[in-house]
Amino acid sequence: MDVVTLGETMVLLEPFQEGSRMQYSENYRKTIGGAESNVAIGLSKLGHQATWISKLGQDPFGRYVYTYLKGEGVNVDYVTFDRNKRTGVYFKETGGFKQTNIYYYRNESAASYMQPEDIQKEVIAQAKYLHVSGITSALSDNCHETVMHVIELAKKANVKIVFDPNIRQSLWKEEKYIPTLKQILKHATYFLPGKDELALLYPGMKEEQIIDEILDGGVEAIIMKNGKSGASYHTRNEHKMIAGFPNDAVKDPVGAGDGFAAGFISGLLENFTLEEAVRRGNLIGSMVTMVHGDCEGLPYREEMTAFLNRTSDVQR
């Protein structure tokens, strides 16, 4: 097994007609969305073995999420169902004033009731990498306990940990995310913050000071995402900016960071240098934005290769 990730995946509903506003929409398109499952799908489509761990409601939406991920080649053998809790739902509105609005209906969802005892330690020990997102810890105290338990299992098995803070301030009470996410960060091998997230975690500090402090804490490499400009990586011996793949065909910006993570981790699995892995992350992050939906734009390997080598806009 290559990668294990855990977290909530919800059913995503958005107005069926592109550019419509929710207030006036009667028809909705149904798909799924979740940072951790997006990464798992992205890795699976690139040919890697990805396992997603979560808890779903024993309801039609839970069965839909389960079969969707299984259909994308993700291992869902360690997903559990709760007949007393519901699967989370959220709505996305991209029509209006170049603004994407997200509305969550995930309180008391089945995933928020994940417990350490839901985790089978052998699945963690079999992985090469553990991917952790800060979103999971934001769902509930027991979810954070589960994350820390999984991290402990990974460290005992010498599994490398990739941590994306994925800060969603609407999910946190006040600034509780700062100490909570820093607790996870202490155990990370690779840290994947956005440039703005780094400033949120270390308010008032200069970027150079933040980088030094994180590296002093034991993180091997910081990979800092900076939108269409690309991303930089920072280690004890090297600091380098890698240009992005800006495009004029952005359809939906949501999921770009998850695409970056999938691309970066796939590079690690294929023994890329850090520079090469970051470059692939930039590429897939850009490709994701060209397609509507949180995960639909994650490319198969042949699509990634064709995009890089494209000489014609028509593929026959």
MARBA-196525 format. One line per field, with one value per residue (C-alpha): x, y negated, z negated; residue number from 1. Coordinates in nm, 3 decimals. Each point is the difference from the previous one (the first is absolute). Example, Ala and Ser with C-alpha at 12.3 -4.5 7.8 and 13.67 -1.06 7.14 Angstrom:
! residues 2
east	1.230  0.137
north	0.450  -0.344
up	-0.780  0.066
roza	1  2
//
This chain:
! residues 316
east	0.000  0.131  -0.204  -0.262  -0.213  -0.297  -0.270  -0.354  -0.141  -0.335  -0.257  0.041  -0.299  0.030  -0.238  -0.029  0.021  0.348  0.015  -0.338  -0.054  -0.140  -0.281  -0.156  0.099  -0.248  0.232  0.326  0.292  0.116  0.361  0.238  0.259  0.256  0.367  0.129  -0.204  0.099  0.363  -0.079  -0.182  0.282  0.258  -0.214  -0.047  0.377  0.040  0.078  -0.170  -0.197  -0.212  -0.260  -0.123  -0.318  -0.345  -0.316  -0.367  -0.195  -0.207  -0.030  0.264  0.242  -0.042  0.050  0.330  0.121  -0.074  0.133  0.340  0.011  -0.077  0.301  0.226  0.038  0.016  -0.304  0.029  0.059  -0.300  -0.269  -0.370  -0.210  -0.375  -0.068  0.189  -0.031  0.246  0.109  -0.121  0.121  -0.099  0.225  -0.101  0.234  -0.240  0.027  0.260  0.300  -0.051  -0.026  -0.220  0.000  -0.281  0.061  -0.266  0.230  -0.070  -0.051  0.096  0.110  0.361  0.013  -0.047  0.316  0.184  0.354  -0.147  -0.139  0.356  0.160  0.369  0.116  -0.133  0.217  0.309  -0.034  0.013  0.296  -0.160  -0.275  -0.183  -0.164  -0.212  -0.079  -0.366  -0.047  0.120  -0.243  -0.305  0.006  0.228  -0.030  0.094  0.316  0.072  -0.041  0.244  0.260  -0.051  0.058  0.311  0.133  -0.059  0.174  0.305  0.035  -0.002  0.239  -0.270  0.070  -0.265  -0.122  -0.194  -0.218  -0.150  -0.297  -0.117  -0.376  -0.054  -0.378  0.049  0.207  -0.096  0.196  0.370  0.003  0.147  0.340  0.099  -0.186  0.167  0.340  -0.041  -0.036  0.282  0.250  -0.031  -0.007  0.265  -0.133  -0.207  -0.220  -0.142  -0.126  0.193  -0.301  -0.040  0.356  -0.075  -0.316  0.191  0.283  -0.155  0.244  0.306  0.210  -0.009  0.370  -0.041  -0.302  0.187  0.298  -0.225  -0.187  0.319  0.153  -0.304  0.090  -0.193  0.215  -0.150  -0.251  -0.182  -0.172  -0.277  -0.054  -0.287  0.064  0.351  0.104  0.156  0.327  0.174  0.224  0.240  0.304  0.221  -0.222  -0.264  -0.147  -0.305  -0.158  -0.212  -0.363  -0.206  -0.234  -0.293  -0.276  -0.259  -0.083  -0.348  0.006  0.283  -0.117  0.217  0.317  0.190  -0.108  0.115  0.334  0.030  -0.084  0.255  0.269  -0.053  -0.002  0.338  0.135  -0.129  0.180  0.327  -0.005  0.221  -0.184  0.017  -0.155  -0.271  -0.095  -0.012  -0.243  -0.207  -0.018  -0.104  -0.285  -0.119  -0.036  -0.174  -0.260  -0.122  -0.085  -0.293  -0.314  -0.014  0.233  0.150  -0.112  0.300  0.255  0.175  0.083  0.367  -0.053  -0.194  0.280  0.255  -0.214  -0.050  0.374  0.073  -0.305  0.052  -0.369  -0.319  -0.179  0.094  -0.124
north	0.000  -0.342  -0.261  -0.009  -0.305  -0.059  -0.263  -0.095  0.021  -0.165  -0.006  -0.319  -0.169  -0.297  -0.171  0.209  -0.298  -0.145  -0.345  0.025  -0.126  0.236  -0.232  0.029  0.356  0.286  0.275  0.114  0.214  0.264  0.109  0.035  -0.216  0.043  -0.100  0.338  0.205  -0.241  0.085  0.372  -0.025  -0.203  0.259  0.290  -0.157  -0.035  0.372  0.010  0.198  -0.236  0.088  -0.236  0.046  -0.164  0.048  -0.045  -0.007  0.315  -0.199  -0.049  -0.275  0.217  0.285  -0.247  -0.130  0.355  0.126  -0.317  0.037  0.373  -0.067  -0.232  0.281  -0.119  0.270  -0.051  0.325  -0.188  -0.233  0.058  -0.088  -0.150  0.060  -0.272  -0.286  -0.160  -0.060  -0.363  -0.223  -0.329  -0.241  -0.192  -0.311  -0.125  -0.228  -0.364  -0.274  0.235  0.136  0.363  0.049  0.319  0.091  0.297  0.220  0.235  -0.051  0.332  0.190  0.362  -0.097  -0.235  0.306  0.179  0.154  0.138  0.349  -0.026  0.025  0.336  -0.051  0.249  -0.220  -0.291  0.218  0.126  -0.351  -0.193  -0.338  -0.129  -0.308  -0.215  -0.310  -0.255  0.018  0.333  -0.139  -0.290  0.229  0.100  0.072  0.374  -0.048  -0.178  0.285  0.238  -0.201  0.001  0.373  0.067  -0.219  0.198  0.327  -0.142  -0.112  0.341  0.160  -0.259  -0.121  -0.350  -0.262  -0.263  -0.278  -0.253  -0.245  -0.081  -0.271  -0.057  -0.274  0.048  0.348  -0.117  -0.175  -0.324  0.080  0.353  0.113  -0.151  0.229  0.298  -0.015  -0.073  0.319  0.196  -0.193  0.123  0.348  -0.083  0.104  -0.230  -0.312  -0.142  -0.338  -0.277  -0.323  -0.160  0.297  -0.036  -0.358  0.114  0.261  -0.237  -0.348  -0.288  0.204  -0.045  0.281  0.079  0.034  0.227  0.228  0.027  0.078  0.276  0.161  -0.021  0.193  0.302  -0.044  0.117  -0.229  -0.283  -0.027  -0.338  -0.045  -0.342  0.039  -0.042  -0.131  0.353  0.129  -0.014  0.268  -0.050  0.241  -0.047  -0.025  -0.132  -0.265  -0.015  -0.140  0.219  -0.181  0.100  0.089  -0.302  0.047  -0.213  0.277  -0.001  0.147  0.081  -0.083  0.238  0.309  -0.148  0.046  0.362  0.053  -0.152  0.241  0.301  -0.106  -0.067  0.331  0.190  -0.153  0.119  0.349  -0.003  -0.110  -0.349  -0.272  -0.259  -0.240  0.253  0.096  -0.365  -0.061  0.289  -0.137  -0.335  0.171  0.203  -0.286  -0.208  0.278  0.048  -0.358  0.055  0.230  -0.056  0.196  0.063  0.323  0.041  -0.189  0.233  0.150  0.356  0.054  0.008  -0.328  -0.161  0.116  -0.111  -0.341  -0.048  0.117  -0.145  -0.118  -0.019  -0.102  0.301  0.351  0.277
up	0.000  0.094  -0.189  -0.275  -0.069  -0.228  -0.019  0.091  0.349  0.058  0.274  0.201  0.160  0.233  0.244  0.313  0.233  0.006  -0.153  -0.176  -0.351  -0.263  -0.101  0.345  0.094  0.019  0.130  -0.158  0.108  -0.247  -0.051  -0.295  -0.169  -0.274  -0.017  -0.110  0.246  0.278  -0.072  -0.003  0.334  0.151  -0.103  0.118  0.344  0.026  -0.064  -0.373  -0.276  -0.221  -0.304  -0.143  -0.359  -0.124  -0.147  0.208  -0.083  0.080  0.244  0.380  0.002  -0.198  0.248  0.285  -0.143  -0.062  0.350  0.163  -0.166  0.062  0.364  0.018  -0.120  -0.360  -0.268  -0.226  -0.196  -0.326  0.026  -0.264  0.003  -0.280  0.020  -0.258  0.171  0.341  0.280  0.030  0.283  0.138  0.273  0.235  0.190  0.270  0.183  -0.087  -0.020  0.055  -0.351  -0.112  -0.307  -0.208  -0.243  -0.234  -0.159  -0.186  -0.372  -0.178  0.315  -0.023  0.080  -0.298  -0.222  0.113  -0.295  -0.046  -0.036  0.354  0.132  0.073  -0.066  0.263  0.284  -0.119  -0.040  0.359  0.151  0.132  -0.071  -0.226  0.129  -0.269  0.046  -0.269  0.096  -0.178  -0.333  0.039  0.007  -0.368  -0.294  0.058  0.366  -0.112  -0.241  0.292  0.211  -0.277  -0.052  0.370  -0.006  -0.296  0.188  0.307  -0.196  -0.165  0.346  0.152  0.238  0.132  -0.077  0.247  -0.176  0.182  -0.254  0.227  -0.239  0.010  -0.257  0.009  -0.149  -0.296  -0.322  -0.019  0.059  -0.138  0.332  -0.084  -0.292  0.149  0.339  -0.154  -0.203  0.325  0.165  -0.259  0.148  0.373  0.248  0.274  -0.070  0.280  -0.105  0.219  -0.034  -0.170  -0.237  -0.120  -0.102  -0.185  -0.198  -0.092  -0.027  -0.013  0.094  0.312  0.253  -0.039  -0.378  0.043  0.239  -0.237  -0.296  0.186  0.128  -0.349  -0.121  0.214  0.325  0.292  0.263  0.021  0.332  0.011  0.256  0.153  0.246  0.370  -0.073  -0.097  -0.320  -0.187  -0.200  -0.300  -0.167  -0.221  0.309  0.275  0.066  0.349  0.181  0.269  0.257  0.038  0.305  0.028  0.233  0.147  -0.024  -0.372  -0.049  -0.372  -0.244  -0.274  -0.031  0.146  -0.327  -0.022  0.358  -0.097  -0.294  0.219  0.260  -0.259  -0.182  0.329  0.073  -0.335  0.072  0.334  -0.162  0.151  -0.139  -0.209  0.293  0.237  -0.250  -0.059  0.374  0.044  -0.286  0.179  0.323  -0.147  -0.217  0.316  0.196  -0.275  0.040  0.367  -0.081  -0.208  -0.324  -0.291  0.133  0.361  0.136  -0.162  0.304  0.091  0.070  0.377  -0.020  -0.199  0.256  0.293  -0.158  -0.039  0.354  0.169  0.357  0.093  -0.178  0.149  -0.110  0.234
roza	1  2  3  4  5  6  7  8  9  10  11  12  13  14  15  16  17  18  19  20  21  22  23  24  25  26  27  28  29  30  31  32  33  34  35  36  37  38  39  40  41  42  43  44  45  46  47  48  49  50  51  52  53  54  55  56  57  58  59  60  61  62  63  64  65  66  67  68  69  70  71  72  73  74  75  76  77  78  79  80  81  82  83  84  85  86  87  88  89  90  91  92  93  94  95  96  97  98  99  100  101  102  103  104  105  106  107  108  109  110  111  112  113  114  115  116  117  118  119  120  121  122  123  124  125  126  127  128  129  130  131  132  133  134  135  136  137  138  139  140  141  142  143  144  145  146  147  148  149  150  151  152  153  154  155  156  157  158  159  160  161  162  163  164  165  166  167  168  169  170  171  172  173  174  175  176  177  178  179  180  181  182  183  184  185  186  187  188  189  190  191  192  193  194  195  196  197  198  199  200  201  202  203  204  205  206  207  208  209  210  211  212  213  214  215  216  217  218  219  220  221  222  223  224  225  226  227  228  229  230  231  232  233  234  235  236  237  238  239  240  241  242  243  244  245  246  247  248  249  250  251  252  253  254  255  256  257  258  259  260  261  262  263  264  265  266  267  268  269  270  271  272  273  274  275  276  277  278  279  280  281  282  283  284  285  286  287  288  289  290  291  292  293  294  295  296  297  298  299  300  301  302  303  304  305  306  307  308  309  310  311  312  313  314  315  316
//
